[in-house]
Amino acid sequence: MYKIGVVGPRASVERMISMAEGFGEEVEFIPYPYAEFQETRQIVSQHDHEVNVWLFSGKLPYLIAKGVLDSDEHLVYTQHTEASLYKCFLQLAFYQGSFVDDVSLDELASNELKETMDQLDFQVGKVYVETYNVDTYADDLFHFHFDLWNRGKTKGAITCFEGVYQKLKTAGVPVYWYTPSQLEIRQTLRVLAEKVRTFYFKDTQIGVTIIDIESFDKIKQKAKRPYDLQYLELDLKKTLIRLCDTLDGSLMEKGNGRYVIFSTRGAIERGIGLVKEAVEQIALHSETPVAAGIGYGETVFSAEVNALRAIQHAKEKSGGEIIIVQEDGTVVESAGDEEELVYSNHMNDEEVLNRLKKANVSFKAYNKMIALVKTRGWTSFTTGDLAAHLGLEERNTRRIVASLSEVGLLKYIGEKSLSSRGRPSKMYRLGYPI
């Protein structure tokens, strides 16, 4: 069963859940209402392991959650459109006799009102706008609206926050809640349904993990007695069987130090930390490097092919990293570590391919470089930066960078002195739109 955590003001959470009744029994919606949107940080931090996808009532809690989780892959939020704002304008006109004049409004982006009114093609009256962000307090927005109304500057207020709406209403201010319409919620639920289907498809894909003990022949040669090797293999199998139990998988011994575990993508992704621990334990017991490659696919054959590609890549790295090759050819290096490097194993841009051919640089090396720069958020970098994080020799990295610069894929932007002694390092940035 997929669990959807619904976050927002209580009224919004109840409304979204009531409209999601047609999702089916395989999906459970769990309410996580808050009084203040800042509570989103605590909610997501404490309960992320309990849900598969987060659904937010608006963009602000979504942005907070994205900052906490460092990813928006499992996040969906209800998008406010012009229709919701037009509804507030109509209510204001009906009850206060003023369509878009003498009104206070809080909004996330300063250009929202302008874009909305540009579509109506008429002059806007006096509107007081206050923008907010993840650090804004509801009390500040309440005082913004209340002070303007109390001084006779406005005839009413429009707010995005339920708490501010309730306080202004109690204070006697004509206030209208800028909340998503039913159409907007339904559209969000359709997006959510598609996302859940995608996650389910990925979760149930076949996952094959290959663990290869390198130099196994040397281990055999070092064994003083046949029993020593058998005892070692027994210890290794205990570690692998415990891992299989966690991954709900099955173990197959290929011989000569190679083991294969068949499971699902979802189980492997949830247990990637345990895979890493098992690989480290096996390397410790065998006193030799251990390579681990994981492949995903729609069939056992395609998953095993990708796992073989991954294990070959892992052996080339020779750093004990776990390599994953996904069904679309995407490569994940250092899987299970904080600094995962994700890049495509394909290149479809003919212009870039032609430039790489002139530079005599593989598109795989270029894709890795682009992925590293993006992941790190670098606006500039040195050859030393690239060499250190890509595990390359600096001499080889300088050759690659020089070649990419000649064809315009990188751009030289100056030099930086790293110390009082020695030559300064050349600085580069990406030279081609990505």
PyMOL commands that set and color helices and strands:
alter all, ss='L'
color gray80, all
select helices_A, chain A and resi 10-19+21-23+37-50+59-69+82-96+112-118+138-150+162-170+182-203+216-222+226-247+265-270+272-286+300-317+350-359+363-376+383-390+394-406
alter helices_A, ss='H'
color red, helices_A
select strands_A, chain A and resi 2-9+27-34+53-56+75-77+103-107+127-131+156-159+175-177+206-213+250-255+258-264+290-297+322-325+331-333+341-343+410-416+425-430
alter strands_A, ss='S'
color yellow, strands_A
deselect
rebuild
show_as cartoon
